[in-house]
Amino acid sequence: MSKPVVAIVGRPNVGKSTIFNRITGERLAIVEDTPGVTRDRLYSRAEWLNREFHLIDTGGIEIGDEPLLTQIREQAQMAIDEADVIFFLTNGRDGVTGADEEVASILRRSKKPVVLGVNKIDSYEMQEKVYEFYSLGFGSVFGVSGEHGLGLGDLLDEVVSLLPDEREPEYEEDTIRMSVIGRPNVGKSSLVNAVLGEERVIVSDIAGTTRDAVDTVFEKEGQEYVLIDTAGMRKRGKVYEATEKYSVLRALRALERSDVVLVVINGEEGIREQDKRIAGYAHDAGRAILIVVNKWDAVEKDDKTMSQFTEKVREEFQFLSYAPVLFLSAKTKQRLQHLLPAVKEAADNHNLRVPTNVLNDVIMDAVIMNPTPTENNKRLRINYATQVAVAPPTIVLFVNEPELMHFSYRRYLENKLREAFHFEGTPIKIIARKKND
């Protein structure tokens, strides 16, 4: 289920990033735990009063060489387009500025819920600075301190109260939900059009998210699919296409509602850092993934080109070793016939449940072939394995000491599971849990 989006908007130097880090619990030095994944600091998941939402720091959206006020306007417009609730942040020490009034005017016209925060209210004496901001016309005004965390609780209470109810369209149980994500100009829209152009049996168009994206339902060889709309399927202003970081935001809701995510790469241009960022979010969400190398018709190639490109993909996307790589051309429909069968296989593997006795046989055989690690004269002992979930397949190993389960041994067990059960296209979660828990 897709999470609602809250965007922090405001002119520079009001403390957007400090507030962002305070709410999400992150700091500027983000430690990555998955090799090969790079992430923007543009957005993160947050939670308040048991409601999860995405928090966007629009200050991280760079517009280019436009004048500062134009950049602020564009960032505010992006927030309006993508957010369910807008957190408008100002600076109490500076008072109301012309840029604040400009942003306020844009936000009032948007008809989106707006929560106004006045930052840098670090003491009781500063509270009187808050009253000036009522002139911006947003009702309640919350004095906060990003540096010290003061006042954020009351403000977040208001934000959460304005979040929309989470709702999802209902489909048949075996319907496969798929989305197409990728940076600008990789051919997402062309691929969508090629898939839908091939499949003429369109059942219906159903309103999906709170922003009225359209889910297109179609059928192929008795299997029903839902193609979940992304912003890449809708024409936007040039600023959106020119802003690479923004492509991450466009993928957010689509991948959260998907069973299978198609990560599209431009075969003509090769792999870019942003490709890895976008793929990393799909991986973190635990979705089945296919890497689709589009525009393959435009690539000069010989009998080694495909294998060499595949090796490059494996090198750059180490965290997606399970994801099949498909080469095709949406323009000429070259090799397009391989796409939906691969989607179905990945979806089946994503929902595969392994019998407990067979699972334990595989795990114990793996331990015999490569004994568990030891540390401080204590050996990891795996007593029992069980699958507790699908989508993605999640395996719990009951062990004597979970901290003895090293990353390398977990990866070894994952490889053995993949050899035995063909989990191609889907991540696997392996959780070590103390036997008595």
C-alpha positions in Angstrom: 0.0 0.0 0.0 1.4 3.4 -1.0 2.2 5.9 1.8 1.0 9.5 1.8 3.5 12.2 1.1 4.4 15.3 3.1 6.7 17.9 1.6 8.7 20.6 3.4 8.6 23.8 1.5 10.2 27.1 2.2 12.9 29.6 1.0 16.6 28.8 1.6 18.1 29.0 5.1 14.9 28.4 7.1 16.2 25.0 8.3 14.3 22.6 6.1 17.1 20.0 6.1 17.5 20.2 9.9 13.8 19.7 10.4 13.9 16.8 7.8 16.7 15.1 9.7 15.0 15.7 13.1 11.7 14.1 11.9 13.2 11.2 10.1 15.8 10.5 12.7 18.6 10.6 10.1 21.8 12.6 10.0 23.8 13.9 7.1 26.3 11.0 7.3 24.0 8.2 6.2 25.6 4.7 6.6 24.6 2.4 3.8 24.1 -1.3 4.8 23.6 -2.6 1.2 26.7 -2.6 -1.1 26.2 -0.7 -4.3 23.1 1.3 -3.3 23.2 5.1 -3.4 20.4 7.2 -2.1 19.3 10.8 -2.3 18.8 12.7 0.9 15.8 14.1 -0.8 13.2 12.0 0.9 12.8 9.4 3.6 10.1 7.4 5.4 8.8 8.9 8.6 6.3 7.8 11.2 4.1 9.7 13.8 1.2 8.4 15.8 1.5 5.0 14.0 1.0 6.7 10.6 3.8 6.2 8.1 4.4 8.8 5.4 7.1 9.9 3.0 8.8 13.2 3.9 10.3 15.3 1.1 12.9 18.0 1.5 12.3 20.2 -1.5 15.5 22.1 -0.8 17.3 19.1 -2.3 15.6 19.6 -5.6 18.0 21.6 -7.8 16.4 23.6 -10.6 19.7 24.6 -12.3 20.7 28.2 -13.1 17.4 29.8 -12.6 17.1 32.9 -10.3 16.6 32.0 -6.7 12.9 33.1 -6.5 12.1 31.1 -9.6 13.7 28.0 -8.0 11.7 28.5 -4.9 8.5 28.7 -7.0 9.4 25.6 -8.9 10.1 23.7 -5.7 6.8 24.8 -4.2 5.0 23.7 -7.4 6.6 20.2 -7.2 5.5 19.9 -3.6 1.9 20.9 -4.7 1.9 18.3 -7.4 3.2 15.4 -5.4 2.3 16.0 -1.7 -0.8 15.2 0.2 0.1 17.7 2.9 2.5 20.6 2.7 4.7 21.6 5.6 5.5 25.3 5.0 8.6 26.3 7.0 9.6 29.9 7.7 12.3 31.5 9.9 11.2 33.3 13.0 14.4 35.3 13.3 13.9 36.9 9.9 10.2 37.6 10.2 7.9 37.4 7.2 9.9 38.0 4.0 8.8 38.7 0.4 9.9 35.1 -0.6 7.7 33.8 2.2 4.7 35.7 0.9 5.4 34.5 -2.6 5.4 30.8 -1.5 2.3 31.4 0.6 0.5 32.8 -2.4 1.3 29.7 -4.5 0.3 27.4 -1.7 -3.0 29.1 -1.0 -4.0 28.7 -4.7 -3.1 25.0 -4.6 -6.1 24.1 -2.3 -3.7 21.5 -0.7 -3.7 21.2 3.2 -0.9 23.4 4.5 0.7 23.4 8.0 2.8 26.5 8.7 5.8 26.1 10.9 8.0 29.0 12.2 11.5 27.6 12.8 14.3 28.8 15.2 11.9 29.5 18.0 14.5 28.3 20.5 13.3 30.1 23.7 10.2 31.4 25.4 11.2 34.9 24.5 11.1 34.0 20.8 7.4 33.0 21.0 6.2 36.5 20.2 7.9 36.2 16.8 5.3 33.5 15.8 2.4 35.9 15.8 3.7 37.9 12.8 3.3 34.8 10.6 -0.5 34.6 11.0 -0.5 37.3 8.3 0.3 34.6 5.8 -3.3 33.3 6.1 -2.9 29.7 7.1 -4.8 29.5 10.4 -2.8 27.8 13.0 0.9 28.6 13.2 3.4 26.3 15.0 6.6 27.7 16.6 9.3 25.0 16.4 13.0 24.5 16.8 14.7 22.1 14.4 17.9 22.3 16.4 16.3 21.3 19.7 13.2 19.5 18.5 10.8 21.9 20.3 7.2 22.1 19.2 7.5 19.5 16.5 5.2 17.1 18.2 2.2 19.5 18.0 3.0 20.3 14.4 3.2 16.6 13.4 -0.1 15.9 15.2 -1.6 18.5 12.8 0.1 17.0 9.8 -1.0 13.5 10.5 -4.6 14.7 11.1 -4.6 16.0 7.5 -3.2 12.9 5.8 -5.7 11.2 3.5 -7.2 7.8 4.3 -5.1 5.1 2.6 -7.1 3.3 0.0 -6.3 0.8 -2.8 -8.3 -0.4 -5.8 -9.5 -3.9 -5.4 -8.4 -6.5 -7.9 -8.6 -10.3 -8.3 -6.2 -12.1 -6.0 -4.0 -13.4 -8.9 -3.7 -10.1 -10.7 -0.1 -9.0 -11.2 0.5 -5.3 -10.4 3.5 -3.9 -12.2 5.1 -0.5 -12.6 7.7 1.1 -14.8 10.3 3.3 -13.1 13.5 5.0 -14.2 15.2 8.3 -14.7 14.0 10.8 -17.3 14.5 9.9 -21.0 15.0 6.1 -20.6 11.9 5.3 -22.5 9.4 4.6 -19.8 6.4 6.0 -21.6 7.4 4.3 -24.9 7.6 1.0 -23.0 4.2 1.5 -21.4 2.7 2.3 -24.8 4.3 -0.7 -26.4 3.0 -3.1 -23.8 -0.5 -1.7 -23.9 -0.4 -1.5 -27.7 0.4 -5.2 -27.9 -2.4 -6.2 -25.5 -5.7 -5.1 -27.0 -7.9 -6.7 -24.3 -8.1 -3.7 -21.9 -10.6 -4.5 -19.1 -11.0 -1.1 -17.5 -9.3 2.1 -16.3 -9.5 2.4 -12.5 -8.7 5.5 -10.4 -5.8 4.5 -8.1 -4.1 6.9 -5.8 -5.3 10.1 -4.2 -3.7 12.0 -7.1 -6.0 10.2 -9.6 -3.3 8.2 -11.3 -4.9 5.6 -13.6 -4.3 1.9 -13.3 -4.7 0.2 -16.6 -5.9 -3.4 -16.4 -5.2 -5.7 -19.3 -5.1 -9.4 -20.0 -2.6 -11.6 -21.8 -2.9 -15.4 -22.2 -5.4 -15.7 -19.4 -3.3 -13.7 -16.9 -4.6 -10.3 -15.7 -2.1 -7.5 -15.2 -2.4 -4.0 -13.8 0.0 -1.4 -15.1 0.3 1.2 -12.4 0.6 4.7 -13.6 3.7 6.8 -12.8 4.4 10.4 -13.5 6.5 9.2 -16.4 3.3 8.3 -18.2 1.9 11.8 -17.9 3.3 14.8 -19.7 4.9 17.3 -17.3 6.6 20.6 -17.6 10.2 20.7 -18.7 11.4 21.4 -15.2 10.4 17.9 -14.1 12.1 16.1 -17.0 15.2 18.2 -16.4 15.4 17.4 -12.7 17.0 14.0 -12.2 16.4 13.8 -8.5 12.7 14.3 -9.1 12.4 11.0 -10.9 12.9 9.3 -7.5 9.7 11.0 -6.2 7.8 9.9 -9.3 8.6 6.3 -8.6 7.5 6.3 -4.9 3.9 5.4 -4.9 4.0 3.3 -8.0 6.6 0.8 -6.6 4.9 0.6 -3.2 1.7 -0.6 -4.9 3.5 -3.0 -7.2 4.2 -6.7 -7.1 6.8 -6.4 -9.9 8.9 -3.3 -10.7 10.5 -2.7 -14.1 13.6 -0.7 -13.7 14.3 0.8 -17.1 17.8 1.8 -18.3 18.7 3.6 -21.5 20.9 1.1 -23.3 22.2 3.8 -25.6 23.4 6.0 -22.7 24.5 3.2 -20.4 24.2 3.1 -16.6 24.0 6.3 -14.6 24.2 6.9 -10.9 20.6 7.8 -10.8 19.6 4.4 -12.2 21.1 2.9 -9.1 19.3 5.3 -6.8 16.0 4.5 -8.2 16.6 0.7 -8.3 17.8 0.9 -4.7 14.4 2.2 -3.5 12.6 -0.7 -5.3 15.0 -3.1 -3.6 14.4 -1.5 -0.2 10.7 -1.9 -0.7 11.1 -5.6 -1.2 9.6 -5.8 -4.6 10.3 -8.3 -7.4 12.4 -6.5 -9.9 13.3 -6.8 -13.6 16.1 -4.7 -15.1 15.0 -3.6 -18.6 17.6 -2.3 -20.9 15.6 -0.2 -23.4 16.6 1.3 -26.8 18.7 -1.8 -27.6 17.9 -1.2 -31.3 20.0 2.0 -31.2 23.1 0.2 -29.7 25.9 -0.8 -32.1 26.6 -4.4 -31.1 28.3 -7.6 -31.9 27.9 -11.1 -30.5 29.6 -10.0 -27.2 27.8 -6.7 -26.6 24.8 -8.2 -24.6 27.0 -10.3 -22.4 29.3 -7.4 -21.7 26.5 -5.1 -20.9 25.0 -7.8 -18.5 28.4 -8.0 -16.7 28.4 -4.2 -16.3 24.8 -4.3 -14.9 25.9 -7.0 -12.4 28.9 -5.0 -11.4 27.0 -1.7 -10.9 23.8 -3.3 -9.4 25.4 -5.8 -7.0 22.4 -5.5 -4.7 20.1 -6.8 -7.5 22.0 -10.0 -8.3 18.6 -11.8 -8.3 17.0 -9.5 -11.0 16.9 -10.8 -14.6 18.2 -8.5 -17.2 16.1 -8.0 -20.4 17.2 -6.3 -23.5 14.5 -4.8 -25.7 13.3 -1.9 -27.8 10.0 -0.3 -27.0 10.3 1.6 -30.3 10.7 -1.4 -32.6 9.1 -4.0 -30.2 12.3 -6.0 -30.6 12.3 -8.8 -27.9 9.2 -7.3 -26.3 7.5 -10.7 -26.3 9.9 -11.8 -23.5 8.8 -9.1 -21.1 5.4 -10.3 -19.7 6.5 -14.0 -19.3 9.4 -12.7 -17.2 7.1 -10.5 -15.2 4.8 -13.4 -14.4 7.8 -15.6 -13.4 9.1 -12.9 -11.1 5.6 -12.4 -9.5 5.2 -16.2 -9.0 8.6 -16.4 -7.3 7.8 -13.3 -5.2 4.8 -15.3 -3.8 6.5 -18.7 -3.6 6.0 -20.6 -0.4 8.3 -23.5 0.4 7.2 -26.5 2.5 8.8 -26.3 5.9 10.3 -29.8 5.7 11.9 -29.1 2.3 13.2 -25.8 3.5 14.9 -27.4 6.5 16.5 -30.1 4.3 18.0 -27.4 2.1 19.3 -25.4 5.1 20.8 -28.4 6.9 22.5 -29.7 3.7 24.0 -26.2 3.2 25.3 -26.3 6.8 26.9 -29.7 6.2 28.6 -28.4 3.0 29.8 -25.2 4.7 29.7 -25.3 8.5 28.4 -22.2 10.4 30.9 -19.6 11.5 32.4 -19.4 15.0 33.4 -16.3 17.1 35.1 -16.3 20.5 35.0 -20.2 20.5 31.2 -20.1 20.0 29.7 -21.6 16.9 26.4 -20.5 15.3 23.9 -23.3 15.5 20.8 -23.3 13.3 18.1 -25.3 14.9 15.1 -24.8 12.7 13.9 -22.8 9.6 10.4 -21.7 8.6 9.0 -19.3 6.0 6.9 -16.7 7.7 5.8 -14.5 4.7 5.8 -14.1 1.0 6.1 -11.0 -1.2 9.0 -11.1 -0.6 9.8 -14.7 0.7 10.9 -14.2 4.3 12.7 -17.0 6.1 13.2 -17.1 9.9 16.2 -19.1 11.2 16.0 -20.0 14.9 19.5 -20.0 16.2 21.5 -20.1 19.4 23.1 -16.6 19.0 21.7 -14.3 16.2 24.8 -12.0 16.4 26.9 -14.9 15.1 25.0 -14.8 11.7 27.5 -13.0 9.6 26.6 -11.2 6.4 28.7 -13.5 4.3 27.1 -16.7 5.8 23.6 -15.2 5.3 24.5 -14.6 1.7 25.7 -18.1 1.3 22.4 -19.5 2.6 20.5 -17.2 0.3 22.5 -18.5 -2.7 21.7 -22.1 -1.6 18.0 -21.3 -1.4 18.1 -19.7 -4.8 19.8 -22.8 -6.2 17.1 -25.0 -4.7 13.9 -23.0 -5.3 14.7 -20.7 -8.3 13.8 -17.4 -6.6 14.8 -15.4 -9.7 13.4 -11.9 -9.8 12.6 -11.6 -6.1 14.6 -10.6 -3.0 14.7 -13.0 -0.1 14.7 -11.9 3.6 16.6 -14.1 6.0 16.0 -13.3 9.7 18.1 -14.9 12.5 16.1 -15.2 15.7 17.1 -16.6 19.1 15.5 -20.0 19.6 13.6 -19.1 22.7 12.1 -15.8 21.2 
